Amino acid sequence: MDLRLDQTPVVAAFAEAVRPIADVIGFYAGGSLAAGDFQPGISDLDLAAVIATNLDDRSREHLRELHEVTRREDPSAAKLHCVYVPQREVVDIHIAHLTWAHGELYRRPL
């Protein structure tokens, strides 16, 4: 799958920055990124990060700060959405996972 990172440099930069904060072990693209019909400036940047374990309060606060800083520094990050799925919860689609979307951090099912 070609994510066309030249069209979505914010995704590559975000992936690099979030790995140590959330102990990310894998990233997956969804939506138009995965389908191959991503349109810069129009499409959302839908990501799923598989993380080693649940995040503690401090890690969640660092994660929120990273999303806010990324959004301030790169306007295209306003459409960057990411769900954080602990590795042991990947198989259960009913669990609400920590999610960043629309400028806030909240929980919702994948």
Secondary structure, DSSP 4 states (H G I P E B T S, - for coil): ----TTT-HHHHHHHHHHHHHHTEEEEEE-HHHHHT---TTTS-EEEEEEESS---HHHHHHHHHHHHHHHHH-GGGGGEEEEEEEGGGTT-TTSEEEEEETTEEEEEE-
